[in-house]
């Protein structure tokens, strides 16, 4: 079976064609600058037309969809009801879901007879207990508007958890694992016996760790204080928190950890220290919540490639534990996880 995995961003399409169940990659690529000034590719429909011309036969299409809220707890075959549900989630994921949906609708038009599957970033975290996902806000806000912790990077966390279990030669259902997805966007997940029980990202991907350009955890009152001081509207403060903060905002230099590590600038060093400190806090907290940890797994751009950062995160972190966890570095493969889930559902 040939399965095409599609990941649509606001101005890009990443794609990978797998032969399943062999998990052999037949073709992969990236289309960028969709809809941008001067680009010949005006929308996702045009981009996918280009991709389909390169492909000889598709049996199913698996789509990455960022937000599924509480409605989608597992991969689903896409129909009109699912499309309606994904569209409803656009209001809580306005940067991601509209692009994901554009890819789905374009495929439906271009290949109307091919089955499509939606795989949600939030689905893996639907096992969080209520006490971990409810915020300290009026409960009515959760019931009326679904305001709660959802978590993201779920496909990545699930993939590397299974890989860690394979490497450790133990069933995932018998392990306590902390997975650290550290790239421009960062999140950490506590996985207890195969289930996500807590994760650092929240209602949106803004909560949690200090990231490339996102602030992570802050006092909510800071937001209204800055808005008042600088006389900002909602879109302006949203841009500051998501695009001008994190490593970039602290260092004033870059959101790229490689550049910061090479720099001798004091603020660059401070940004790295804050980044590491926040990760150590989360790992420590999740170790306590699970009553121990068998493995800590690093993945994504920083997690896989920045050895010095990993060493500083782990330094002195587990000295109090009698049984020290294994430290693993596993390259993530979200596309393969989507292909597997699509294949299993179609099969």
PyMOL commands that set and color helices and strands:
alter all, ss='L'
color gray80, all
select helices_A, chain A and resi 44-54+80-91+97-110+123-127+130-133+139-145+154-168+172-174+220-230+234-243+246-251+257-262+266-290+300-305+307-314+334-346
alter helices_A, ss='H'
color red, helices_A
select strands_A, chain A and resi 2-8+13-19+24-31+60-65+76-77+115-120+176-182+186-192+195-199+295-299+326-329
alter strands_A, ss='S'
color yellow, strands_A
deselect
rebuild
show_as cartoon
